[in-house]
């Protein structure tokens, strides 16, 4: 998940507006692919792990992956922009803290 997040951060470097993001088709596809990877990774987590960490909305992460893969023509790129701006940094922070504590 962290690798996909790092890719998204790299791709989004210097993209400072939703319009800049949504007008760049290649960028959108690259970001959506990495969000799919994050969703697939969360799907592969054990149910015990998911249950032990209810502070993360795993169901929404998996659900986003489902939409991105199976219902891609209905993807709202403004929603993707908002996920990148708000949700991804929060998930990255949680995962980083979790992994540091797991050592």
N, C-alpha and C positions, 0 to 999 in steps of 0.2 A: 504494500500500500504506500509506504513511504517513497519508494522508487517512482511510482506513478505520480505521486504528489510533487516530487522534485522535478519530474518532466514537465508537469503542468506549470510549475513556478518558472521554469526555464523558458517555456514557450510564451508565457504571459509577461515576461520581463519587458518593460517599456510599453505595455498595453494599458493605457490609462483611462479608457472609457468603454462602456458597453457597446457603443457604436463602432469603435475600433475593433472590438472583439467580433461582433456579429457580422461585420462587413468582410472579414477575412475567412473565407471558406476553408482553406487549408488549416488554419489555426483552429477553427471550430472542430474540424474532424479530428485533429490531433488531441485536443483537450477531451472531446467526447470519448475517444478510444481509451484514454487513460482513466477517465471516470468509470468506464466499463470494467477496466482492470481492477480498480478499487472495489467496485461492487462484486465482482467475481471472487476476489480475495476474501471479502467479508462473508460471502456465501459459504466459502470453504472452511470458515472457522467452526470449531466444535460448538454444538448447541450448549454444552456446559459453559464454555468460555463466554458465549453471548449472554447466557442467563446470569453469569457472575458479574457482568458489566452492563447493567441496564441503563446506565447514564449515557450510553451511546445508542442512537436510534438505528440499530443495525437493519431493521426492517425497511426503513426508508432508503438506506444505502443500497440494499439489495433491490428494492423496488425501482430505484433510479436506473440501475443496471438493466433491469427487465425492460423498462421503457426505451432506454437507449439502444438496446439490441433488437427488440421486437416491434417497437412502435416508433421508429426513428423519424418518420415523417411528421409526427406530432410533437417533436422535441421543441420546447420553447427556449431559444438561446438566451433570452433575458433571464430566465430562471437559472440556466447554467451559469451565467455571469454572476448571479447572486450566490449560487453555491460556491463558486470559486472564491468570491470575496469574503463570505462569512463562514460557511460551513467547513470548507476544506482547512482553513487555518486552525479552527477549533479541533477538528479531528486529528490533524497533524500534531498539535500540542499534546492532546491526550495520548496518542500513540507513542510519542517521544517520551513522555513522562512514564508511561506504563513500561516501556522497554528499558528505560534507565533503572526502574525499580525492580525489574525482573532479573537483573544481573546478580 
